[in-house]
Amino acid sequence: MSQALQDLLDLLDLEQIEEDIFRGRSRSAVVPRVFGGQVAAQALVAAGRTVPEDRPAHSLHAYFLRPGDPGAPIVYTVDRIRDGRSFTTRRVVAVQHGKPIFHLSASFQLYEDGLDHQERMPDAPDPATLPTGEERLRGYGHLDPEVVERFLEARAAVDLRYVDEPPYGKFGEPREPHSQVWFRTNGKLADDPLLHVVLATYVSDMTLLDSVLLAHGRGGWAVGDVVGASLDHAMWFHRPFRADEWLLYDQESPSAYGGRGLGQARIYTQDGRLAITVIQEGVVRVPREQGPS
């Protein structure tokens, strides 16, 4: 296991300070606020700590309410909304400086047999044939070296490989609003289903709005031609998977309007099983002096 992955696991290992109350710390992100994927993952850890181990998470719905302060702890309060025979529901509120910054609802289900079908996995190259994130980033002479180092530090725990050029690598002309990324953790994880769901939740916030940027030829936050932040995030966990094995993140944007952009995606295991569906809306604003594309 890489040191970066161990550091991430330590970050996600919350301190329990009272029954159903947990405390997490933060670290610097690419932008000067707490990374949204971190808050979502920590909130899911808090919810999962109050649920029996035989009930894995099957969905989450979340709202990002305020920017998080990386220099202050985050307190997560869990409400035990429902404990049914098959389903368990939890609500989590993340608080900093006396104000809620994030709200999560998550549902967990006791395993049962049922109908089974899925959409076919799209074509994608073998991840082993693609350049690593570090190889791509260090090859972009137009990026500020400090930005490159911040990206590499923020993503060091994950092996994340773009199938095509990311928005910040090739921009200026609109492209198809579709992006594919292979990812897995940089090291093996324990056989804990909640841990794998939490790690996938963490990574899911890294690239989902890329397709919005591609549609308008924008490079994104790395080059400063848009400003933005996540507004809400929803995930459905369909089938078991491991976050330390290759997962294909197939992303697209059906719409952008009114200063908001929508990203939707499916995550497949390397052998073609549909594991997760993700939808996110975010603020995507063009700086006033630039004007819309």
C-alpha positions as CSV (number, residue, x, y, z in Angstrom):
1,M,0.0,0.0,0.0
2,S,1.3,3.5,-0.9
3,Q,1.8,6.0,1.9
4,A,-0.6,8.3,0.1
5,L,-3.3,5.7,0.3
6,Q,-2.6,5.0,4.0
7,D,-2.8,8.7,4.6
8,L,-6.2,8.8,2.9
9,L,-7.5,5.8,4.9
10,D,-6.4,7.6,8.1
11,L,-8.2,10.7,6.9
12,L,-11.4,8.7,6.5
13,D,-11.1,6.9,9.8
14,L,-13.3,9.2,11.9
15,E,-13.0,9.7,15.7
16,Q,-16.2,8.8,17.6
17,I,-16.8,11.5,20.2
18,E,-20.3,10.5,21.3
19,E,-23.0,8.0,20.3
20,D,-23.8,8.8,16.7
21,I,-21.4,11.8,16.6
22,F,-18.1,11.7,14.8
23,R,-15.2,14.0,14.1
24,G,-13.1,14.2,11.0
25,R,-10.1,16.3,9.9
26,S,-9.3,17.7,6.5
27,R,-6.4,18.4,4.3
28,S,-5.7,20.9,1.5
29,A,-7.3,20.3,-1.9
30,V,-6.7,21.6,-5.4
31,V,-9.0,24.5,-4.6
32,P,-8.9,26.5,-1.2
33,R,-11.7,24.5,0.4
34,V,-12.4,21.0,1.6
35,F,-12.6,18.6,-1.3
36,G,-16.3,17.6,-1.7
37,G,-15.4,13.9,-2.2
38,Q,-13.7,13.9,1.2
39,V,-16.8,15.3,3.0
40,A,-19.1,12.8,1.2
41,A,-16.9,9.9,2.0
42,Q,-16.5,10.8,5.6
43,A,-20.2,11.3,6.0
44,L,-20.8,7.9,4.5
45,V,-18.3,6.4,7.0
46,A,-20.2,8.0,9.9
47,A,-23.5,6.6,8.6
48,G,-22.0,3.2,8.0
49,R,-20.6,3.0,11.5
50,T,-24.2,2.9,12.8
51,V,-25.5,0.2,10.5
52,P,-25.0,-3.6,10.8
53,E,-22.2,-5.0,8.7
54,D,-24.6,-7.3,6.8
55,R,-26.4,-4.2,5.3
56,P,-24.2,-2.6,2.6
57,A,-24.9,0.9,1.3
58,H,-27.1,0.9,-1.9
59,S,-27.6,4.7,-2.4
60,L,-26.7,8.1,-1.1
61,H,-28.1,11.6,-1.8
62,A,-26.2,14.7,-0.7
63,Y,-26.1,18.5,-0.8
64,F,-23.1,20.6,-0.5
65,L,-24.3,23.6,1.5
66,R,-21.2,25.7,2.3
67,P,-17.5,25.6,1.5
68,G,-15.5,23.6,4.0
69,D,-12.6,25.0,5.9
70,P,-9.6,22.7,5.5
71,G,-8.1,24.1,8.8
72,A,-10.9,23.1,11.0
73,P,-12.4,19.7,12.1
74,I,-15.7,18.6,10.8
75,V,-18.3,17.2,13.1
76,Y,-20.7,14.6,11.7
77,T,-24.0,13.9,13.5
78,V,-26.0,10.8,12.4
79,D,-29.8,10.5,12.7
80,R,-31.1,6.9,12.7
81,I,-34.1,7.6,10.5
82,R,-35.2,4.0,10.0
83,D,-34.2,0.5,10.9
84,G,-36.5,-1.8,8.9
85,R,-36.4,-5.5,8.2
86,S,-34.7,-5.0,4.9
87,F,-33.6,-1.4,4.7
88,T,-31.8,1.0,7.0
89,T,-31.8,4.8,6.5
90,R,-29.4,7.3,8.0
91,R,-29.2,11.1,7.7
92,V,-25.9,12.8,8.4
93,V,-25.2,16.5,8.9
94,A,-21.6,17.8,8.7
95,V,-21.0,21.0,10.8
96,Q,-18.1,23.4,10.9
97,H,-18.0,26.7,12.9
98,G,-21.5,26.0,14.1
99,K,-23.0,25.8,10.6
100,P,-24.0,22.9,8.4
101,I,-21.7,22.5,5.4
102,F,-23.1,19.2,4.0
103,H,-26.1,17.0,4.3
104,L,-26.3,13.3,3.4
105,S,-29.0,10.7,3.3
106,A,-27.9,7.1,2.8
107,S,-29.8,3.8,2.6
108,F,-28.5,0.4,3.4
109,Q,-30.0,-3.0,2.4
110,L,-29.9,-6.6,3.7
111,Y,-28.8,-8.7,0.7
112,E,-31.6,-10.5,-1.2
113,D,-32.0,-12.2,-4.6
114,G,-33.9,-10.4,-7.3
115,L,-34.2,-9.5,-11.0
116,D,-30.9,-8.8,-12.7
117,H,-30.2,-6.8,-15.9
118,Q,-27.8,-4.0,-16.8
119,E,-26.7,-1.7,-19.6
120,R,-23.8,-3.0,-21.5
121,M,-20.3,-1.6,-20.7
122,P,-19.1,0.8,-23.3
123,D,-15.9,0.2,-25.3
124,A,-12.7,1.5,-23.6
125,P,-9.0,0.8,-24.0
126,D,-7.2,-1.4,-21.5
127,P,-6.1,0.9,-18.6
128,A,-2.6,-0.6,-18.8
129,T,-2.2,1.0,-22.2
130,L,-3.0,4.5,-20.9
131,P,-0.6,7.1,-19.5
132,T,-0.7,7.6,-15.7
133,G,-2.0,10.8,-14.3
134,E,1.5,11.9,-13.4
135,E,2.7,11.2,-17.0
136,R,-0.1,13.3,-18.4
137,L,0.2,16.2,-16.0
138,R,3.9,16.6,-16.2
139,G,3.6,16.7,-20.0
140,Y,1.5,19.8,-20.1
141,G,3.8,22.8,-20.4
142,H,0.9,25.3,-20.3
143,L,-0.1,24.4,-16.7
144,D,1.4,26.2,-13.7
145,P,3.9,23.8,-12.1
146,E,2.4,24.6,-8.7
147,V,-1.1,23.6,-10.0
148,V,0.4,20.3,-11.3
149,E,2.0,19.5,-7.9
150,R,-1.3,20.2,-6.1
151,F,-3.2,17.9,-8.5
152,L,-0.6,15.2,-8.0
153,E,-0.7,15.5,-4.3
154,A,-4.5,15.5,-4.2
155,R,-4.7,12.4,-6.3
156,A,-1.7,10.5,-5.1
157,A,-3.8,7.8,-3.4
158,V,-5.5,6.9,-6.6
159,D,-4.2,5.6,-10.0
160,L,-6.5,7.7,-12.3
161,R,-6.1,7.4,-16.1
162,Y,-8.0,9.4,-18.7
163,V,-8.9,7.6,-21.9
164,D,-8.7,10.9,-23.8
165,E,-7.2,14.3,-23.1
166,P,-8.7,15.8,-19.9
167,P,-10.3,19.3,-20.1
168,Y,-7.1,21.1,-18.8
169,G,-4.9,19.2,-21.3
170,K,-6.8,20.3,-24.5
171,F,-9.1,23.2,-24.5
172,G,-10.3,26.1,-26.6
173,E,-12.7,24.2,-28.9
174,P,-15.8,22.4,-27.8
175,R,-15.7,18.6,-27.8
176,E,-18.2,15.8,-27.2
177,P,-19.5,16.1,-23.6
178,H,-18.2,12.6,-22.8
179,S,-15.3,11.5,-20.7
180,Q,-13.9,8.2,-19.6
181,V,-11.5,7.5,-16.7
182,W,-10.1,4.3,-15.3
183,F,-9.3,4.4,-11.6
184,R,-8.2,2.2,-8.7
185,T,-6.5,2.9,-5.4
186,N,-2.8,2.8,-5.3
187,G,-2.6,-0.3,-3.1
188,K,-4.8,-3.2,-1.9
189,L,-7.6,-2.6,0.6
190,A,-9.1,-4.7,3.3
191,D,-12.1,-6.9,2.6
192,D,-14.6,-4.4,4.0
193,P,-17.5,-3.6,1.6
194,L,-18.1,-0.2,3.2
195,L,-14.5,0.8,2.7
196,H,-14.7,0.1,-1.0
197,V,-18.0,2.1,-1.3
198,V,-16.4,5.0,0.6
199,L,-13.3,5.1,-1.6
200,A,-15.5,5.0,-4.8
201,T,-17.5,7.9,-3.3
202,Y,-14.3,9.9,-2.7
203,V,-13.0,9.4,-6.2
204,S,-16.4,10.0,-7.9
205,D,-16.2,13.8,-7.1
206,M,-12.9,14.2,-8.9
207,T,-13.9,14.2,-12.6
208,L,-17.6,14.1,-12.9
209,L,-18.1,17.6,-14.2
210,D,-15.3,17.2,-16.8
211,S,-17.9,16.5,-19.5
212,V,-19.6,19.9,-18.8
213,L,-16.3,21.6,-19.5
214,L,-15.6,19.6,-22.6
215,A,-18.9,20.7,-24.2
216,H,-17.7,24.3,-24.1
217,G,-14.0,23.9,-24.7
218,R,-13.1,25.0,-21.1
219,G,-10.0,23.8,-19.3
220,G,-11.6,24.2,-15.9
221,W,-10.2,25.1,-12.5
222,A,-6.7,24.1,-13.4
223,V,-6.4,26.9,-16.0
224,G,-8.9,29.4,-14.4
225,D,-11.4,29.7,-17.3
226,V,-14.3,28.7,-15.0
227,V,-15.2,28.9,-11.4
228,G,-17.4,26.3,-9.8
229,A,-18.3,23.9,-7.0
230,S,-20.4,20.8,-6.4
231,L,-24.0,21.4,-5.5
232,D,-25.4,17.9,-5.0
233,H,-24.3,14.4,-5.5
234,A,-26.2,11.1,-5.8
235,M,-24.9,7.5,-6.1
236,W,-26.6,4.1,-6.5
237,F,-24.4,1.0,-5.7
238,H,-25.8,-1.8,-7.8
239,R,-23.4,-4.6,-7.5
240,P,-20.3,-5.6,-5.4
241,F,-17.0,-4.2,-6.5
242,R,-13.5,-3.5,-5.2
243,A,-12.1,0.0,-5.3
244,D,-8.5,-1.4,-5.5
245,E,-9.3,-3.1,-8.9
246,W,-9.8,-1.2,-12.1
247,L,-13.1,0.6,-12.5
248,L,-14.3,2.4,-15.7
249,Y,-15.9,5.8,-15.0
250,D,-18.0,6.6,-18.1
251,Q,-19.2,10.2,-17.8
252,E,-21.4,12.6,-19.8
253,S,-23.2,15.9,-19.5
254,P,-26.8,16.1,-20.8
255,S,-27.2,19.8,-19.9
256,A,-25.7,23.1,-18.7
257,Y,-27.8,26.2,-18.1
258,G,-28.2,29.0,-15.6
259,G,-24.7,28.8,-14.2
260,R,-25.1,25.1,-13.4
261,G,-23.9,21.9,-15.2
262,L,-25.1,18.4,-14.9
263,G,-22.9,15.3,-15.0
264,Q,-24.1,11.7,-15.0
265,A,-22.0,8.5,-15.1
266,R,-21.8,4.8,-14.8
267,I,-19.0,2.9,-13.2
268,Y,-18.2,-0.6,-14.4
269,T,-15.8,-3.3,-13.2
270,Q,-13.2,-4.3,-15.6
271,D,-15.1,-7.5,-16.5
272,G,-18.2,-5.5,-17.5
273,R,-20.5,-5.4,-14.4
274,L,-22.4,-2.2,-13.8
275,A,-21.4,-1.3,-10.2
276,I,-22.5,2.3,-9.7
277,T,-24.5,5.1,-11.2
278,V,-23.6,8.7,-10.3
279,I,-25.3,12.0,-10.9
280,Q,-24.0,15.4,-9.9
281,E,-24.9,19.0,-10.5
282,G,-22.4,21.8,-9.9
283,V,-22.0,25.5,-10.3
284,V,-20.0,26.2,-13.4
285,R,-19.5,29.9,-14.0
286,V,-17.4,31.7,-16.6
287,P,-15.5,34.7,-15.2
288,R,-17.2,37.9,-16.1
289,E,-14.4,39.3,-18.3
290,Q,-14.4,36.2,-20.5
291,G,-18.2,35.9,-21.2
292,P,-20.0,32.6,-22.1
293,S,-18.7,30.3,-24.8
